[in-house]
């Protein structure tokens, strides 16, 4: 069984920085066996938080260019 992430987002909640994602599951033949599965968690790893900040900074630069 293989899992493929189909979307993810970052948002700030009362608990902290949260990542939410959806994914699909595929069998060994590549057939989709399960879609639109969801998962969410609070980010506690500093490396991931730094990556989130890098992405946010990139988006802010893009907004300022417009």
C-alpha positions as CSV (number, residue, x, y, z in Angstrom):
1,X,0.0,0.0,0.0
2,X,1.3,3.4,-1.0
3,X,0.0,6.7,0.4
4,X,0.1,9.9,-1.8
5,X,-0.4,13.4,-0.3
6,X,-3.0,15.2,-2.5
7,X,-3.0,18.5,-0.6
8,X,-1.7,20.2,2.6
9,X,-2.0,23.5,4.3
10,X,-0.5,25.4,7.3
11,X,-2.6,27.4,9.7
12,X,-2.1,28.8,13.2
13,X,-4.6,27.7,15.8
14,X,-4.9,28.0,19.5
15,X,-2.7,24.9,19.9
16,X,0.1,26.3,17.6
17,X,1.2,25.8,14.0
18,X,-1.0,23.1,12.5
19,X,-0.5,21.1,9.3
20,X,-3.6,19.5,7.8
21,X,-3.3,17.2,4.8
22,X,-5.4,14.9,2.6
23,X,-4.1,11.8,1.0
24,X,-5.0,8.8,-1.1
25,X,-4.1,5.2,-0.8
26,X,-3.0,3.0,-3.7
27,X,-2.6,-0.7,-3.9
28,X,0.5,-2.4,-5.4
29,X,-1.1,-2.2,-8.9
30,X,-1.5,1.6,-8.6
31,X,-5.3,1.4,-8.2
32,X,-6.7,4.0,-5.8
33,X,-8.3,2.1,-2.8
34,X,-9.1,5.1,-0.6
35,X,-9.3,8.8,-1.3
36,X,-9.8,12.0,0.6
37,X,-8.3,10.7,3.8
38,X,-7.4,13.4,6.3
39,X,-4.8,14.0,8.9
40,X,-3.8,17.0,11.0
41,X,-1.1,17.7,13.6
42,X,0.6,20.5,15.5
43,X,4.2,21.1,14.4
44,X,6.7,20.8,17.2
45,X,9.9,20.2,15.1
46,X,12.0,23.4,14.8
47,X,13.3,22.4,11.3
48,X,9.7,22.2,10.1
49,X,8.8,25.5,11.7
50,X,11.8,27.1,10.0
51,X,10.6,25.6,6.6
52,X,7.1,27.1,7.2
53,X,8.6,30.5,7.9
54,X,10.7,30.3,4.8
55,X,7.6,29.5,2.7
56,X,5.6,32.3,4.4
57,X,8.5,34.8,3.7
58,X,8.5,33.7,0.0
59,X,4.7,34.4,-0.2
60,X,5.0,37.8,1.4
61,X,7.7,38.7,-1.1
62,X,5.4,37.7,-3.9
63,X,2.6,39.8,-2.5
64,X,4.8,42.9,-2.2
65,X,5.8,42.5,-5.9
66,X,2.2,43.0,-7.0
